Amino acid sequence: MNTPVGNPVIDVHAHCLIAEVEALVANEPGLAELRALEVRRHGAESMAVSGQMVQAALPALTTVERRLSDMDAAGVDVQVVSPSPSHYHYWARPDLAIAVCRAANRGVAAVVAQAPGRLTGFGLVPLQHPDLCVAALDDALGRGLKGVEISSFAPGVELSDARLDPFWARAAETAAVVFLHPFGCSLDERLDRFYLANTVGQPVENAVALSHLIFAGVLDRHPDLRVVAAHGGGYLPTYLGRSDHAWQVRGEARHCAETPSAYLRRIWFDSLVHTPQALRALVAAVGADRILLGSDHPFDMGVPDPVARLDAAGLEAADRAAIAGGTAQKLGLVPGKES
């Protein structure tokens, strides 16, 4: 199967399930503790609904044939596949964490190998063990993946943590994409009803994680870093005026060289913001050349028609083309192309 020619439509936000990862953690006490935490965070009602949703999505999460069929129906030429965020397992001790990440990297590479002209992917790093992240990134890149997916934090590790600097440096050096995709919200039981853990929690986590990167000067120290934030960056891009004001009046908020809003041009965002108005606002805030198409395939908080959603925003032709695939191409997110 050949890489689509011309200007392919590229969906950078899609997931798969990897059986080997779940087999590795199946009998670990940490897994039971994680599930208990998820019940606290989401509530029993949402956990039950999510279980049913995942079961219904299993064919798309585990079979390439169904994935390609869904892509065809959506008008997507290329999909960047990342592990389900449920595979992070940031509770894992170092040896298990290494095994989980290597299994995830192998698993995604195996998915990509089944349709090498239409699929590419991201791997995982053990964010809870900063000293192991460079090796895990190198493992992912060595398997032909385009970068790695991370959450908004790990226990005891914020993205501003100085121990992550070697990881950021290696990602910048290799032109790897770091796909920021939160999983779980630290507000815990406050969001355990009405599916608030996802609808409010995910945008909050995006905003907090990106703020750590910005305010700590991570993007100053690593100007070539390629971070793509899922869910349009959450609440951050359209509410940075308050952060700019804090930077101007509070010394402890001035660990970055420029006003926080200046860093929107150093980050990329996916288009998964759900309404035409929200997508137009994101374009106004960050520029169309900083936005990539995203669907969250095949989960229910994603959309089955990302191209139609893009078209509904009524953008200028050049802006539409950049979001549909042009910017993803510039980031190297095309099968068979180096980053």
C-alpha positions as a printed NumPy array, in Angstrom:
array([[  0.   ,   0.   ,   0.   ],
       [  1.483,   3.347,  -1.023],
       [  1.495,   6.642,   0.796],
       [ -1.308,   8.891,  -0.514],
       [  0.016,  11.384,  -3.049],
       [ -0.767,  15.056,  -3.314],
       [ -2.15 ,  16.618,  -0.151],
       [ -3.273,  13.791,   2.128],
       [ -5.769,  14.353,   4.907],
       [ -3.962,  13.412,   8.124],
       [ -5.697,  12.623,  11.42 ],
       [ -3.104,  12.952,  14.204],
       [ -5.323,  11.852,  17.099],
       [ -6.424,   8.22 ,  17.063],
       [ -5.908,   5.29 ,  19.416],
       [ -5.359,   1.562,  19.565],
       [ -5.408,  -1.1  ,  22.279],
       [ -2.37 ,  -3.339,  22.721],
       [ -3.025,  -6.718,  24.31 ],
       [  0.588,  -7.223,  25.368],
       [  0.527,  -4.093,  27.528],
       [ -2.534,  -5.231,  29.438],
       [ -1.106,  -8.725,  29.854],
       [  2.013,  -7.27 ,  31.466],
       [  0.066,  -5.425,  34.166],
       [ -2.848,  -7.811,  34.649],
       [ -1.779,  -9.261,  38.004],
       [ -0.096,  -6.189,  39.448],
       [ -1.466,  -4.566,  42.636],
       [ -0.907,  -1.176,  41.067],
       [ -3.532,  -1.926,  38.444],
       [ -6.199,  -2.529,  41.079],
       [ -5.199,   0.707,  42.779],
       [ -5.452,   2.575,  39.464],
       [ -8.932,   1.214,  38.841],
       [-10.028,   2.272,  42.306],
       [ -8.672,   5.759,  41.604],
       [-10.568,   5.869,  38.316],
       [-13.815,   5.022,  40.108],
       [-13.154,   7.859,  42.559],
       [-12.416,  10.26 ,  39.742],
       [-15.199,   9.314,  37.344],
       [-17.91 ,   7.806,  39.515],
       [-19.497,   4.397,  39.104],
       [-22.088,   5.544,  36.562],
       [-19.518,   6.933,  34.114],
       [-17.233,   3.941,  34.603],
       [-20.063,   1.599,  33.606],
       [-20.918,   3.636,  30.51 ],
       [-17.259,   3.864,  29.53 ],
       [-16.886,   0.099,  29.831],
       [-19.748,  -0.426,  27.419],
       [-18.322,   2.178,  25.04 ],
       [-14.907,   0.544,  24.942],
       [-16.449,  -2.853,  24.289],
       [-18.348,  -1.428,  21.328],
       [-15.169,   0.223,  20.036],
       [-12.983,  -2.894,  20.292],
       [-13.104,  -3.773,  16.564],
       [-11.801,  -0.323,  15.664],
       [ -9.25 ,  -0.368,  18.496],
       [ -7.817,  -3.764,  17.595],
       [ -8.26 ,  -4.453,  13.86 ],
       [ -6.634,  -2.541,  11.045],
       [ -9.348,  -3.524,   8.58 ],
       [-11.993,  -1.716,  10.632],
       [ -9.641,   1.227,  11.176],
       [ -9.081,   1.671,   7.455],
       [-12.795,   1.363,   6.767],
       [-13.533,   4.107,   9.293],
       [-10.811,   6.275,   7.775],
       [-12.278,   5.844,   4.304],
       [-15.736,   6.774,   5.554],
       [-14.337,   9.91 ,   7.197],
       [-12.241,  10.98 ,   4.195],
       [ -8.97 ,  10.466,   6.086],
       [ -5.934,   9.324,   4.09 ],
       [ -3.403,   8.928,   6.908],
       [ -3.881,   8.278,  10.597],
       [ -1.33 ,   8.716,  13.374],
       [ -2.073,   5.939,  15.863],
       [ -1.207,   6.303,  19.539],
       [ -1.795,   3.894,  22.402],
       [ -4.976,   4.251,  24.392],
       [ -4.144,   6.562,  27.31 ],
       [ -5.264,   3.723,  29.567],
       [ -1.901,   2.142,  28.684],
       [  0.153,   4.818,  30.476],
       [  0.289,   2.875,  33.767],
       [  2.289,   5.588,  35.465],
       [  2.072,   3.658,  38.732],
       [  4.493,   1.011,  37.427],
       [  7.923,   0.462,  38.998],
       [ 10.934,   1.036,  36.715],
       [ 11.38 ,  -2.468,  35.313],
       [  7.682,  -2.886,  34.602],
       [  7.433,   0.644,  33.203],
       [ 10.21 ,  -0.108,  30.731],
       [  8.462,  -3.308,  29.679],
       [  5.131,  -1.501,  29.243],
       [  6.634,   1.199,  27.043],
       [  8.551,  -1.251,  24.895],
       [  5.414,  -3.365,  24.471],
       [  3.422,  -0.284,  23.514],
       [  6.075,   0.781,  21.019],
       [  6.184,  -2.718,  19.495],
       [  2.395,  -2.857,  19.409],
       [  1.92 ,   0.444,  17.613],
       [  4.711,  -0.418,  15.169],
       [  2.957,  -3.708,  14.418],
       [ -0.317,  -1.879,  13.723],
       [  1.462,   0.556,  11.405],
       [  3.191,  -2.311,   9.578],
       [ -0.189,  -3.667,   8.488],
       [ -0.928,  -0.538,   6.454],
       [  2.411,   1.274,   6.094],
       [  1.152,   3.664,   3.457],
       [ -1.75 ,   4.9  ,   5.56 ],
       [ -0.715,   4.577,   9.178],
       [  2.068,   5.902,  11.342],
       [  2.275,   6.176,  15.093],
       [  3.423,   7.378,  18.492],
       [  4.854,   5.287,  21.316],
       [  5.068,   5.757,  25.088],
       [  7.621,   6.869,  27.663],
       [  7.467,   6.232,  31.442],
       [  6.797,   9.802,  32.535],
       [  6.846,   8.747,  36.194],
       [ 10.527,   7.837,  35.797],
       [ 12.145,  10.843,  34.052],
       [ 15.543,   9.159,  33.894],
       [ 14.082,   6.39 ,  31.708],
       [ 12.283,   8.617,  29.202],
       [ 15.16 ,   9.215,  26.781],
       [ 15.743,   5.491,  26.275],
       [ 12.028,   4.878,  25.749],
       [ 11.841,   7.701,  23.222],
       [ 14.822,   6.259,  21.365],
       [ 13.112,   2.856,  21.384],
       [  9.978,   4.343,  19.815],
       [ 11.932,   6.212,  17.161],
       [ 14.022,   3.134,  16.459],
       [ 10.839,   1.274,  15.58 ],
       [  9.923,   3.907,  13.011],
       [  7.409,   5.796,  15.156],
       [  7.168,   9.572,  14.886],
       [  7.3  ,  10.406,  18.568],
       [  5.585,   9.605,  21.848],
       [  2.358,  10.277,  23.68 ],
       [  2.391,  11.569,  27.261],
       [ -0.199,  12.581,  29.832],
       [ -0.429,  15.953,  31.544],
       [  1.451,  14.72 ,  34.624],
       [  2.559,  11.587,  36.404],
       [  2.593,  10.991,  40.179],
       [  5.249,  13.342,  41.511],
       [  6.21 ,  14.621,  38.057],
       [  4.876,  17.78 ,  36.428],
       [  5.971,  18.686,  32.907],
       [  8.01 ,  21.536,  34.403],
       [ 10.109,  19.04 ,  36.391],
       [ 13.799,  19.705,  35.748],
       [ 14.417,  15.955,  35.627],
       [ 12.582,  15.879,  32.289],
       [ 15.018,  18.285,  30.608],
       [ 17.1  ,  15.47 ,  29.04 ],
       [ 13.897,  14.05 ,  27.554],
       [ 12.849,  17.402,  26.119],
       [ 16.35 ,  17.902,  24.747],
       [ 16.357,  14.501,  23.072],
       [ 12.903,  15.058,  21.593],
       [ 14.036,  18.388,  20.161],
       [ 17.29 ,  16.92 ,  18.845],
       [ 15.516,  14.084,  17.04 ],
       [ 12.553,  16.209,  15.827],
       [ 10.236,  13.763,  17.583],
       [  6.65 ,  14.851,  18.15 ],
       [  5.454,  14.789,  21.763],
       [  1.691,  14.29 ,  21.761],
       [  0.202,  15.69 ,  24.973],
       [ -2.94 ,  13.719,  25.805],
       [ -4.234,  13.919,  29.391],
       [ -5.574,  10.854,  31.168],
       [ -7.216,  11.45 ,  34.499],
       [ -7.761,  14.743,  36.305],
       [ -6.211,  15.588,  39.656],
       [ -9.434,  17.289,  40.794],
       [-10.619,  13.747,  41.606],
       [-14.033,  13.474,  43.353],
       [-15.041,  17.034,  42.562],
       [-15.674,  15.81 ,  39.007],
       [-17.156,  12.382,  39.769],
       [-20.627,  13.148,  38.398],
       [-22.134,  14.001,  35.035],
       [-18.933,  12.877,  33.197],
       [-17.254,  16.079,  34.368],
       [-13.998,  14.15 ,  34.799],
       [-13.732,  14.154,  31.019],
       [-15.728,  17.145,  29.807],
       [-14.154,  19.575,  32.298],
       [-11.183,  17.569,  33.541],
       [ -9.453,  16.993,  30.219],
       [ -9.459,  20.682,  29.177],
       [ -8.239,  21.626,  32.66 ],
       [ -5.379,  19.132,  32.47 ],
       [ -4.326,  20.39 ,  29.048],
       [ -4.257,  23.958,  30.342],
       [ -2.298,  23.055,  33.473],
       [  0.255,  20.926,  31.621],
       [  0.876,  23.517,  28.913],
       [  1.171,  26.221,  31.557],
       [  3.903,  24.209,  33.278],
       [  5.79 ,  23.998,  29.981],
       [  5.397,  27.703,  29.31 ],
       [  5.949,  29.262,  32.738],
       [  8.912,  27.025,  33.619],
       [ 10.798,  28.114,  30.502],
       [ 10.854,  24.626,  28.967],
       [ 10.027,  26.058,  25.56 ],
       [ 12.755,  28.693,  25.977],
       [ 15.372,  26.056,  26.756],
       [ 14.209,  23.777,  23.939],
       [ 12.972,  26.036,  21.127],
       [ 12.902,  23.193,  18.596],
       [ 10.574,  21.059,  20.713],
       [  7.49 ,  19.808,  18.867],
       [  4.56 ,  19.482,  21.284],
       [  1.097,  18.749,  19.876],
       [ -1.68 ,  19.243,  22.43 ],
       [ -4.835,  17.157,  22.121],
       [ -8.333,  18.602,  22.46 ],
       [ -7.261,  21.963,  21.078],
       [ -5.088,  22.608,  24.127],
       [ -8.125,  22.681,  26.403],
       [ -8.896,  25.95 ,  28.124],
       [ -5.463,  27.482,  27.588],
       [ -5.337,  29.053,  24.089],
       [ -8.381,  31.299,  24.396],
       [ -7.821,  32.452,  27.992],
       [ -4.176,  33.42 ,  28.157],
       [ -4.835,  37.079,  28.886],
       [ -4.977,  36.319,  32.603],
       [ -1.67 ,  34.458,  32.383],
       [ -0.093,  37.39 ,  30.545],
       [ -1.288,  39.73 ,  33.277],
       [  0.204,  37.496,  35.978],
       [  3.511,  37.421,  34.096],
       [  3.515,  41.218,  34.076],
       [  2.667,  41.812,  37.758],
       [  4.034,  38.766,  39.62 ],
       [  7.716,  37.962,  39.799],
       [  7.146,  34.277,  40.571],
       [  5.219,  33.976,  37.293],
       [  8.138,  35.29 ,  35.248],
       [ 10.313,  32.228,  34.695],
       [  9.696,  32.354,  30.942],
       [ 11.317,  34.94 ,  28.679],
       [  8.135,  36.252,  27.037],
       [  4.483,  36.7  ,  27.872],
       [  2.719,  33.306,  28.008],
       [  0.589,  34.064,  24.958],
       [  3.748,  34.399,  22.864],
       [  4.32 ,  30.666,  23.258],
       [  1.177,  29.699,  21.359],
       [  3.32 ,  29.977,  18.23 ],
       [  5.693,  27.341,  19.666],
       [  3.009,  24.711,  20.303],
       [  0.721,  22.778,  17.975],
       [ -2.892,  21.805,  18.692],
       [ -5.379,  19.338,  17.3  ],
       [ -8.729,  20.446,  15.917],
       [-10.924,  18.438,  18.3  ],
       [-12.878,  21.309,  19.843],
       [-16.34 ,  20.11 ,  18.723],
       [-17.973,  23.248,  17.299],
       [-17.272,  25.497,  14.308],
       [-17.187,  28.515,  16.601],
       [-14.574,  26.927,  18.863],
       [-12.388,  25.96 ,  15.915],
       [-12.545,  29.476,  14.497],
       [-11.587,  30.837,  17.926],
       [ -8.637,  28.446,  18.099],
       [ -7.49 ,  29.556,  14.64 ],
       [ -7.728,  33.186,  15.751],
       [ -5.712,  32.445,  18.904],
       [ -2.885,  30.281,  17.552],
       [ -2.993,  30.458,  13.754],
       [ -4.229,  27.789,  11.344],
       [ -0.653,  26.645,  10.711],
       [ -0.473,  25.478,  14.34 ],
       [ -3.537,  23.24 ,  14.144],
       [ -3.698,  19.627,  12.955],
       [ -6.741,  17.49 ,  12.266],
       [ -7.781,  15.275,  15.179],
       [-10.678,  12.856,  15.683],
       [ -9.932,  10.799,  18.857],
       [-10.95 ,   7.725,  16.858],
       [-12.718,   5.543,  17.939],
       [-13.765,   6.814,  21.381],
       [-17.149,   8.428,  22.013],
       [-15.685,  11.81 ,  22.973],
       [-14.136,  11.907,  19.523],
       [-15.885,  12.581,  16.242],
       [-16.403,  10.199,  13.309],
       [-16.323,  13.06 ,  10.792],
       [-13.295,  15.283,  11.497],
       [-13.09 ,  16.528,   7.911],
       [-16.757,  17.529,   7.906],
       [-16.208,  19.324,  11.217],
       [-13.3  ,  21.195,   9.702],
       [-15.344,  22.186,   6.675],
       [-18.18 ,  23.409,   8.906],
       [-15.876,  26.097,  10.302],
       [-15.87 ,  27.851,   6.914],
       [-12.174,  28.726,   6.967],
       [-10.143,  30.222,   4.147],
       [ -8.877,  27.596,   1.701],
       [ -5.243,  27.925,   2.788],
       [ -6.174,  27.592,   6.465],
       [ -8.347,  24.577,   5.752],
       [ -5.538,  22.913,   3.803],
       [ -3.024,  23.502,   6.598],
       [ -5.284,  21.904,   9.209],
       [ -6.379,  19.036,   6.977],
       [ -2.849,  17.825,   6.474],
       [ -0.374,  20.485,   5.418],
       [  0.976,  21.188,   8.889],
       [  1.126,  17.502,   9.768],
       [  3.246,  16.967,   6.661],
       [  5.626,  19.72 ,   7.775],
       [  5.984,  17.934,  11.119],
       [  6.883,  14.72 ,   9.308],
       [  3.686,  12.889,  10.235],
       [  3.433,  11.071,   6.904],
       [  4.229,   7.377,   6.41 ],
       [  7.635,   6.79 ,   4.924],
       [  8.886,  10.316,   5.613],
       [ 11.504,  11.219,   8.188],
       [ 10.52 ,  13.719,  10.872]])
